[in-house]
């Protein structure tokens, strides 16, 4: 049979894309390709997580890195192999840095990706054969339930049968011991009266001897059965432990990581209903020896440890608080105890309290005051869940730590802490759980910077870290994935950012318009480059620029973006190069470099000498597009704009035009009116020479004036437009591209 990787490479495009998403940022697909045989031999999909010890995971991680280095070194030193060789070495370095403190996590991640890939391949092959295959999530849930079912069967049938047999043998032995004791008492009495040679004394002595032998044989048999029973208990304990590790350390940990990535737009694939360990506690409690002295102390301690880990590990936040939290603003959150129903925790209606703590403070030190931060866990009959939802939480005040150097208050991370205590049997539990990192703001204008902190943390946090440590630098390809996730989520689109988009973003982020395309793969972006240092000649950062155009697209241009009508991420120079090769009236939409959250229309027109000139309409921002859509604006400028680059008719914008809909009188009887967009440029001046030229409508992005007129720069504060025209001997129709909105 063909290897899994061979079958993967034959998948249809959409299924192969699913495989790419599985590996994504977790594990480089390039490594999967290069080490396909090694991975499938050492971590074949048929093996379960509990088939490996933690030491196995660690060893496999080191072996993987060794194998990866050997593969890279074996590639011949030839120009054609340079990029492949370098990519593998970069992957090796990235994996070492990412999993340095937890090598076992690397193997678990690799195993999880391999299993998911196998499920996708099986599903695709089954669909091709007209069969139906359950999802990866359903398959994993089925495996967990099967494991629990096997444990339950062993406890209730096999082990209980052995326990009952030992119990019956023990009861029979107790009866024999009691009979032997009575015979011994009678024997001593007869000896005192008749002596040892008396016939009845000898007969009774023989009976006592035989009974003693019989009791010894029964005791040996019972001890043998008990040792077998102990071994079964040990096996059951290890089986329960394996299921619990799979549920808590793998499935629940994956769910928590997906929950964090969902803050950047990642779509969660796991559900708590699948993860909830419905029978685990019940099966531990049904170990018969727990209530007797037949279990060795180590197993008793182990069972207690499992129960403790089960309770503390399944107290989770189902609905996270907002990660950017504004003071004096209401928010909600839900916490849930996954095993609460099986433990009957809700019978005591334990109280859950809420507080907020700083990343640098201890759990018992609150960093602020949260109103309505107390609630009781309840059992919900319909869902059989034990949870509490806080609907009216409100952060009244916050205490910040002292900042150092260039740190901003929007870089300080807090966490909302939920804690409770309750009793299960003789065990007292005090459990808590921490929310994803939270940045606290007091004003809306702080939100973009706060979102930068959260975006970086959600994307690049390592599982099991010390709260809330994140790397200061990350590879650009990881940043690109994070930006793509944010963009597709905000714009509610399936249109991922393209390689061209990523290239443009890289040139902007690294402040280098001449960046080589091959260089990008090896670049590392720092936190400062991302959101601290302003872009050249600007008073805003890369993140602020990206965030604002993302918001503009989401609120005002989602439809055109989803239809591929907005080029957006293109430099001014590149736009000019593209348009100069097109007929007059060809245009494109690009995001403004100078205006935060602005989009400009670049179009090619005929200059006074009969040549071509590219003009840029002053940028439109949210305020403009909320009054007049981008589609209607394009139709307003139909004299200037004839086709979308490269040669797409403007009619593609019709379905996004509000003007195409008939509007009658309003409910108040008024005749409606609308705004119209007008540019002052060559096309308008030829048809209407008397149109005055407004200095704020010059079609140059930025200051509004062309630079270096006849070798000189002029300041708008010093000259009016007529003076400039007089000085430069230019004609009004040599300028173009400004915007004027009229009723």
Secondary structure as UniProt FT lines:
FT   HELIX           4..9
FT   HELIX           13..23
FT   TURN            24..26
FT   HELIX           29..34
FT   HELIX           36..42
FT   TURN            45..46
FT   HELIX           49..51
FT   HELIX           54..74
FT   HELIX           79..81
FT   HELIX           82..98
FT   TURN            99..101
FT   HELIX           103..128
FT   TURN            129..130
FT   HELIX           136..153
FT   HELIX           154..159
FT   HELIX           160..194
FT   TURN            196..197
FT   HELIX           199..245
FT   HELIX           246..252
FT   HELIX           253..261
FT   HELIX           262..264
FT   HELIX           272..275
FT   TURN            278..279
FT   HELIX           280..285
FT   HELIX           288..291
FT   HELIX           297..313
FT   STRAND          315..319
FT   STRAND          324..326
FT   TURN            327..328
FT   STRAND          330..337
FT   TURN            338..339
FT   HELIX           340..343
FT   HELIX           345..348
FT   STRAND          351..358
FT   TURN            359..360
FT   TURN            363..364
FT   STRAND          368..371
FT   STRAND          374..376
FT   STRAND          378..380
FT   TURN            381..384
FT   STRAND          385..398
FT   TURN            405..406
FT   HELIX           409..411
FT   STRAND          414..424
FT   TURN            425..426
FT   STRAND          427..434
FT   STRAND          438..441
FT   HELIX           444..446
FT   HELIX           447..460
FT   TURN            463..464
FT   TURN            467..468
FT   STRAND          473..475
FT   HELIX           476..490
FT   TURN            491..492
FT   HELIX           499..509
FT   TURN            510..511
FT   TURN            513..514
FT   HELIX           517..520
FT   TURN            521..522
FT   STRAND          524..526
FT   HELIX           527..531
FT   TURN            536..537
FT   HELIX           542..556
FT   HELIX           558..562
FT   TURN            563..564
FT   HELIX           572..580
FT   TURN            584..585
FT   STRAND          586..591
FT   TURN            596..597
FT   STRAND          599..606
FT   TURN            608..609
FT   STRAND          612..616
FT   HELIX           622..627
FT   HELIX           630..636
FT   TURN            637..640
FT   STRAND          643..644
FT   TURN            645..647
FT   STRAND          648..649
FT   HELIX           650..656
FT   TURN            659..660
FT   TURN            667..668
FT   STRAND          676..680
FT   HELIX           682..687
FT   TURN            689..690
FT   HELIX           695..697
FT   TURN            710..711
FT   TURN            716..718
FT   HELIX           721..728
FT   HELIX           732..734
FT   STRAND          737..742
//
